[in-house]
Amino acid sequence: MLKIAYHPIYKHHLPDGHRFPMAKYDLLPKQLLYEGTCIEDNFFKPAIANDTPILACHTHEYLTNLKALEIEGREARKIGFPLSKELVERELIITQGTIQGCEYALKHGIAMNIAGGTHHAYTDHGEAFCMLNDQAIGARYLQAKGHARKILIVDLDVHQGNGTAEIFQNDPSVFTFSMHGKANYPFKKETSDLDIALETATNDTTYLKILKDTLPKLIEQQQPDFIFYLCGVDILESDKLGKLSCSVTGCRERDRFVLQTCKEYHIPIQCSMGGGYSPEIKTIIEAHANTYRLAQDIYF
C-alpha cells in the first residue's frame, strides 16, 4: 500500500502573507481522496522527530538554537521568516514524515511526503524557508540503521539543492544529483556530485531528453540501495519563482520516468513534494497529484 506522510500542521504556522501557497497542503490530500487515488489508510500522521537522526546532518549548536528560537540577525534572515515554536514543531514533524517514509519505502517500494524537500538547509544554518534537511536526515537514518550503504538523491526542484550538496560534499556514500534552473536561486550555488544547470525557458523536450539520458546511466554507475526524489513542480512555465518552461504534461512525464526507472531497478524511493508556486492553485494541485497517481499506477 502507498503510504503518505501528512499532518494537519503542514498547512499551519507560516506567517500571514507568506508567499508559499499553503492551501496546497490541505487541498492535495482532499483531492487525492475525492478522486479515489487514495483512501484514508494511505495517509499516516508523523510525530515529532527526535534529535538523533537530525544530529547526523546538523550541528548540535544549530539544532539547539533552532529549538530555543535563538537564531538571530543574518542567520535568521537567511531562513526568510520569523521563527516560532509552532513553526519549528512543523519542521520536526515534516522531518519525521520523511524518516518514517524511508521505512515504508523499504517495505512497499515507495513512500511519499505531502511536504518536505527542504534542500536549502545546511549543516549549521537554514536558508530559503528550509530549516532541517528532511531527505538528508532520511539518508543518514537509513545508513545508521544499516538499511542502505549507497544513496542517490535526485533533486528535480527548479532550485539547486545547495544545502544537500554542502551536507554531503565530502561523503561518497551519498551521491547528490541536482537538475535545476541556471538562473534560479541560489545565485551562488554549491557543488553537487552532479549538477545540470538548465537554461531559462527550457521546455519539455529538452528537459526530458536530458533527464532520460542521465538518470539510468547514473543508477548504473552509482548502484544505489535507496533513492530520494525531490519532485518539486516549480519547473512549470507558469511558476512565479521558476524560470523553466515545462508543461503539466511534461512534469507528469518527468515523474513517470523517475518512478518507473526506480521500479525497474528495484530500488526503494522516498518522495518529498518540494516547491510549486504557480498563480492558480489548481495548477499546483494537478501537477502534484500526478505524482501520487503515478505512484499508485506504477507500484500498486
GUFIMI-362654 format. One record per residue (C-alpha): residue in one letter; z, y, x. Coordinates in pm, whole numbers, padded with zeros to 5 digits, always signed. Each point is the difference from the previous one (the first is absolute). Layout:
N
AZYX;...
This chain:
300
M+00000+00000+00000;L-00082+00351+00120;K+00324+00185+00080;I+00009+00380-00007;A+00285+00224+00115;Y+00080+00268-00254;H+00315+00199-00070;P+00041+00287-00249;I+00126+00216+00288;Y-00353+00000+00141;K-00098+00272-00245;H+00311+00214+00040;H+00173+00229+00245;L-00286+00188+00158;P+00037+00377-00034;D-00159+00179-00294;G-00351+00118+00077;H-00048-00255+00276;R-00366-00075+00051;F+00040-00377-00025;P-00130-00122-00339;M+00331-00159-00095;A-00128-00116-00338;K-00200-00275+00171;Y+00317-00194+00086;D+00083-00023-00368;L-00351-00029-00145;L-00136-00268+00233;P+00244-00278-00104;K-00049+00098-00364;Q-00378-00022+00036;L+00019-00341+00167;L+00224-00128-00280;Y-00207+00159-00277;E-00329-00152+00115;G+00153-00341+00064;T-00054-00004+00376;C+00374-00049+00040;I+00300-00114-00200;E+00360+00107+00044;D+00072-00300+00223;N-00249+00131+00257;F+00234+00290+00081;F+00320-00015+00201;K+00257+00276+00044;P+00098+00047+00365;A+00350+00100+00105;I+00093+00231+00288;A-00109-00121+00344;N+00278-00061+00249;D+00002+00153+00346;T-00089-00302+00211;P-00377-00021-00064;I-00031+00380-00001;L+00164+00029+00343;A-00262-00235+00141;C-00246+00292-00045;H+00205+00319-00022;T+00273+00137+00223;H+00363-00021-00104;E+00037+00376+00038;Y-00293+00072-00230;L+00112-00244-00271;T+00357+00131+00015;N-00114+00361-00029;L-00242-00085-00280;K+00268-00168-00209;A+00243+00285+00069;L-00267+00259-00093;E+00053+00161+00339;I-00363+00044+00099;E-00067+00368+00036;G-00237+00258+00139;R-00334-00107+00139;E+00067-00371-00057;A+00079+00060-00366;R-00312+00212-00043;K-00212-00284+00137;I+00116-00223-00286;G-00130+00258-00244;F+00260+00020-00273;P+00375+00065-00027;L+00203-00316+00043;S+00242-00129-00262;K+00215-00309-00034;E-00225-00125-00279;L-00315+00054+00203;V+00136-00201+00293;E+00112-00273-00240;R-00354-00010-00137;E-00138-00050+00351;L+00247-00282+00072;I-00099-00176-00323;I-00372+00035+00075;T+00066-00152+00343;Q+00186-00294-00152;G-00291-00053-00239;T-00228-00054+00298;I+00251-00224+00176;Q+00034-00222-00308;G-00374+00014-00044;C-00039-00161+00343;E+00199-00300-00120;Y-00205-00025-00319;A-00323+00024+00197;L+00106-00293+00216;K+00048-00206-00317;H-00295+00118-00209;G-00249+00141+00250;I+00034+00361-00113;A+00254+00255-00124;M-00027+00365-00102;N+00215+00313+00000;I-00071+00267-00263;A+00123+00253+00260;G+00026-00014+00380;G-00258+00054+00268;T+00227+00253+00172;H-00200-00013+00322;H+00084+00349+00129;A+00363-00095+00072;Y+00063-00025+00375;T+00271-00180+00192;D+00226+00305+00006;H-00126+00236-00270;G-00185+00028-00327;E-00322+00185-00073;A-00226+00084-00291;F+00224-00128-00280;C+00075-00325+00187;M+00354-00073+00118;L+00013-00377+00067;N-00307-00198+00100;D+00011-00282-00256;Q-00277-00220+00140;A+00118+00037+00360;I+00347-00103-00114;G-00153-00293-00189;A-00182-00110+00316;R+00317+00003+00207;Y+00183-00184-00280;L-00255-00282+00004;Q+00021-00032+00376;A+00380+00002+00001;K+00003-00277-00260;G-00251-00204+00200;H-00258+00016-00281;A-00273+00160+00213;R-00075+00057+00366;K-00320+00206-00012;I-00044+00261-00273;L-00301+00212-00095;I+00048+00329-00185;V-00316+00108-00183;D+00043+00366-00094;L-00286+00127-00218;D+00171+00311-00131;V-00208+00315+00061;H+00270+00122+00241;Q+00060-00164+00336;G+00313-00215+00022;N+00146+00209+00280;G+00360-00113-00044;T-00100-00366-00006;A-00207+00047+00315;E+00296+00160+00179;I+00248-00268-00105;F-00217-00282+00137;Q-00167+00186+00286;N+00137-00234+00268;D+00018-00318-00205;P-00291-00244+00017;S+00158-00219-00270;V-00099+00254-00268;F-00361+00119-00006;T-00052+00333-00178;F-00340+00071-00154;S-00056+00336-00170;M-00329+00106-00160;H+00036+00358-00118;G-00160+00339-00044;K-00061+00164+00336;A+00066+00348-00144;N+00305-00102-00200;Y+00369+00035+00081;P+00149-00070+00249;F-00201+00243+00204;K+00161-00126+00322;K-00037-00373-00036;E+00183-00279+00176;T-00184-00294+00158;S-00014-00316-00210;D-00119-00326+00153;L-00322+00070-00189;D-00083+00338-00153;I-00322+00059-00192;A-00026+00371-00082;L-00256+00057-00275;E-00207+00313-00034;T+00053+00234-00295;A-00182-00114-00316;T-00039-00361+00115;N-00134-00188-00305;D+00039-00354-00137;T-00291-00147+00193;T+00115+00118+00342;Y+00368-00062-00069;L-00050-00357-00119;K-00242-00091+00277;I+00247+00111+00266;L+00289-00183-00167;K-00199-00321-00051;D-00122+00007+00358;T+00352+00056+00132;L+00265-00194-00191;P-00120-00361+00040;K-00058+00051+00373;L+00345+00151+00033;I+00163-00296-00174;E-00190-00244+00221;Q+00105+00188+00311;Q+00365+00058-00089;Q+00076-00317-00198;P+00280+00162-00204;D+00258-00204-00191;F+00049+00280-00254;I-00189+00312-00112;F+00131+00324-00146;Y-00251+00199-00202;L+00046+00369-00076;C-00242+00047-00291;G+00005+00375-00066;V-00259+00125-00247;D-00024+00344+00163;I-00336-00105+00147;L-00155+00105-00334;E-00241+00291-00006;S+00213+00157-00275;D+00319-00004+00208;K+00155+00343+00053;L+00139-00083+00345;G-00265-00237+00133;K-00334+00084+00159;L-00193-00322-00061;S-00247-00063-00281;C+00059-00350-00130;S-00033-00090-00369;V+00245-00197-00212;T-00251-00287+00016;G-00012+00024+00380;C+00378+00009+00021;R+00015-00312-00215;E-00247-00178+00228;R+00213+00099+00299;D+00303-00166-00159;R-00199-00305-00107;F-00128-00051+00352;V+00342+00036+00165;L+00176-00231-00246;Q-00279-00257-00005;T-00012-00004+00380;C+00375-00057+00027;K-00021-00279-00259;E-00287-00170+00183;Y+00191+00011+00328;H+00320-00124-00175;I+00201+00296+00131;P+00284+00135-00221;I-00038+00368-00087;Q+00240+00269-00121;C-00157+00308-00162;S+00163+00342-00028;M-00169+00251-00227;G-00026+00308+00221;G-00159+00331-00101;G-00220+00118-00283;Y-00031+00364-00103;S-00303+00039-00226;P+00031+00281-00258;E-00019-00236-00298;I+00282-00254-00021;K-00230-00249-00175;T-00214-00018+00315;I+00304-00077+00214;I+00127-00266-00241;E-00339-00169-00031;A-00048-00015+00377;H+00349-00136+00063;A-00016-00244-00293;N-00315-00152+00147;T+00202-00125+00297;Y+00238-00190-00228;R-00281-00136-00216;L-00171-00133+00311;A+00323-00155+00129;Q+00033-00193-00326;D-00366-00103-00003;I-00017-00109+00364;Y+00339-00165+00044;F+00103-00122-00342;
